[in-house]
Amino acid sequence: MSRLQPQLSAGHQGPWSLDSQEQFDVTAVIGREFPELQLSEILKDDTKLRDLAVLVSQRGVLFFRNQDINIDDQKYLGQKLGELTGKPESSKLHKHALSNSKHGIAVDENGKLDDEVSPPEDVGGDTLWASGYEAYDRLSPPFQKLAEGLTATHHQPNFVRVKNEFGQDLIDENRGSPENNGLDFKAEHPVIHTNPVTGWKSLFSAGHQVTAGHINGVTEAESEILKSYFRQLITENHDLQVRFRWGKNDLAIWDNRSVFHTATNDYIGKRKGNRVVSLGEKPYFDPASKSRREALGEVP
C-alpha cells in the first residue's frame, strides 16, 4: 500500500515507527491486525501513537489481541489519538446520552462508574466493519457527483423514546463537545465526507444514522431510494467488509468517519465490553479531496 502524507500530519517523516511490529492486512481494503503488540508499551510514545492514528484512518479499523491496558489507559489512548491528528481542542471524549453512570453501569471489576465510557452490557457476537472509502469508490461517476452535492439529516429518536417510555434520565449537556447538546439528536451532514487525516472521500450519510432521517433537498421517495441504495452498498458487498471474532481483552480501534459497523447475533450467553469514543471535527466535504483508489493509484 502506498503511504500518504496525511493532511494533518504534515510534519511526519519516515520511516514509520510501527514498521518493525508484526502486522497484516485482514482484507484488501479494510482492517489490519497487530497480533503481538501491547498498546501499553507505546502509550507514552507520541510518535508511535500518531502513526497509529494515521494508520487507523487509512485502514479503517485496527485489531489488537489480549491487551493489558486498563480503562484509564483506554481513555488516554482514545483522546491522544485524536489530539495527535489535529482534532479540535473543544472535542473531548464522548458521553453517551443513555449508557452512562446514571444507570450504574460499571466499567471495571471494581464497580467504577464513568460517563466517558459506555460499556454495552451485551456486546453481541462478532463485529463487522465496512469501508466507507470503498463504498464511495463503487459509485459510478455520475452518482459520485450527485452524492457529493447532497447533505442529509441524521436522526436518532430511540434515546428520547426510551426516556419517555421508561423514564430514563439522559445526559443532555456537553456530551464531549460544546456543540453536542440537547435532546433532539438531529444533525445535518454531507453525504460524502472528507477524512481530514487521509484526505480521502467516504460515503458517510448512510445506514443506521439516517434510518430515521432523510436526504435533504430531494423528494421523500428519492430520499428513500438513495438511502436504500447506500445501505445496499454497505451490506451486500462482502469484499468491502471485515469481520472480527472477539477474544478476552481484545481491542479494536476504528475511524467512525470512514467506516460503518454492526454486531452479529451469533453467540450464546453474554459478553461485556468497554467503549471509549473520541470526538473529532464537524463533518465536512472538500471538493478537492480524492477517493481512496485515486490516492493509492488504484483507479483503472
URGI-V914902 format. One record per helix or strand. SS is the DSSP state (a for helix, b for strand). FROM is the first residue (numbers start at 0). TO is the last residue. If there is no record, write none. Layout:
# URGI-V914902
ss = <SS & SS>
from = <FROM & FROM>
to = <TO & TO>
This chain:
# URGI-V914902
ss = <b & b & a & a & b & a & b & a & b & a & a & b & a & b & b & b & a & b & a & a & b & b & b & b & b & a>
from = <23 & 31 & 38 & 45 & 60 & 70 & 92 & 100 & 126 & 131 & 140 & 150 & 157 & 185 & 191 & 199 & 206 & 213 & 219 & 237 & 240 & 250 & 258 & 277 & 289 & 291>
to = <24 & 33 & 40 & 58 & 63 & 82 & 92 & 102 & 130 & 136 & 147 & 154 & 165 & 189 & 193 & 202 & 209 & 214 & 235 & 239 & 243 & 253 & 262 & 277 & 289 & 294>
